[in-house]
């Protein structure tokens, strides 16, 4: 290493130390409140016979859209709504039990299995999950690899499911990711 290299390394080290010292980290201790907690709307509960229907056209792990949709459908279920989720198009990939690396069920990164666990919970608590067979086929996924309890559905059922739940007066949450 030359004298110039040593001088550059020393300058870089000094700059790093200066940069780290400019703003104290963390600026707030863990557990500090930085947002208010006032809930604006009443905590609505389902009235007799009310339904909540969610459509998901988002890809697992590409955004939070699919995962948040499942969490919302689960919350509706826990509020007493009959709750169903319909995965179609690329959203069908969310319903696969064989996700994981290096083996199925393993999480190659934190959160990789979040959607699987959330769907298993939703089904165990009485929710209904539909998955479009055509959406599976578009991505080379097999019906036998669906999470236990997921109902495979014909591609023409997407529109008729919307009609069915609309006629029941369902609150319809349609999520779409491009």
N, C-alpha and C positions, 0 to 999 in steps of 0.2 A: 504494500500500500504506500502510495507516495505521500509526501507532506501535504500536497493539495487535497488529496482524498481524505486525509485525516482531518484537515481543517474543515472540509465540507461536512464530514460526519459530525464533528463537534458543533458546527453551526446548526445542522439539522436537529441534533439532540437538544440544543439550547432552544430552538424554535418549538419543538414538541413540548418541552417543559413550560415555556411561556404560554403556548396555546392552552395547555391543560389548566394552567393557573388563572386564566382570564375569567372564567365563569366557574364558580364552585359546583361540583357534582357530587351527589345529586343535590339539586337546589332545594328539594323538599324531602323529608324523611319518608320512608316507605310507610304507607297507611295514611298519609296526609290527605285531607279532603280538599279537592280542587274544583268539584262540581256540586251544585245544589242538589237536593233530593226531593224537591216538591213535585209530586205527581199531579198532572193537570186534569186528567179525566178520571171519572169513577172507575173502579175495578169491576168492570162488567162481568157478569156470570151469564151463562146460557140460560135462556128461558126454555121451557118444555119444547122439544122437537127442533131446536135450532141446529143448524149445520154450518160447518166451516170447511171449505174445499180449497185446496192449494194445487196449483199447476206449477211444475218445475221443468224448465228447459235449460238448466245451467249445468255446467260440468263440475264434478267434484274437484276440489283443490285449485280451480282456476280463479275462483273468487269466493266470497263468503255467501253469495246469493243462495245457493242450494242449501247450505248448512243453516242459515238464518231462517229460510222457509220451513225447514223441518222443525226448528226450535219454536217458530210461531204456531205451527200446526199442533205441536205438542202442548203448548200453552193453552191453545183453544180447547184441546181435549181435556185438559185439567180444569178448565173453567166450566166443563159440562157440555160442550158442543160435541155433536157427532162430528168427527174430524177425519178427513180423507186427503191423501196426497196422490197426485198423478204425475209420474215422471215420464216424459216423452222426449223424442229427439235425443240430443246428447245428454239430457238429464237422466236417461235410462242408465247411464254408467254409474250413477250414484247407488244403484240397487244391487251391486255385485258384491257377493260375500268373499270372492276370491282375490280381493285387493290385498296388497301387502308385499313387502320385500325384506329380506330375501325369501321368505316363505309366506304363504297366505296367512293373513291375520297379524303379521308383524307390521310394526310401524317404522318405516325407513326414516321418517322425520316426525317430530312431535305433531300430533293432530291428524296424521294420515288416516287413522281409523275413526275419527270423530263422527263422520256422517254415518258410518256403519253402526256405531254404538247408539247414535241418536235415533236411527231408524228402528233398531232392535227394541229400544225403549218405547218408542211410539207404538209399535205393533204390540208389545207386551202389555201396554196400558189400554189397549182397545182400539187403536187407530187402524185405518185401512190404507194400505199402500198398493197402488196400481203401477205397473211398469209396461210401457209399450214394447211389444215384441219387435216391431220394425226398428225402433230406436236401438234395441239390443243388436239387431242384425246389422245395422249401419256401422257399428263399431266392432263387429266380429265377436260379440259377447254371447255366451250360451245361456239359455233359459235355466238350465240346471245349476247355474252358478249364482242365481238370485239369492238374496238374503232370505232366510226362512220366514215364511208368512207373506212375502211380497206376491201379489196377484198379477200374473202375466195377462196382458190385455191386447186385443186386436188393434191395429193402427186406426181403424175407423171408430174405435171407442172414444178417442180423445174428444171429438166434437160432441158425441152423444153423452159422454160423462158430464161435460159442461152444461148441456141442456138438462140432464137429469138433476144435477145439483142446483141449477138456477130455478127449475120448477119447484124444488123443495124450499126455495127461498134462502139458499146458502149464501153466506158471505164468501165471495170468491177472491182469493189472493193468487194472482197470476204473475209468476216471476219468469223473466226471460233474459238470457245472457247471450250475447253474440260472440 
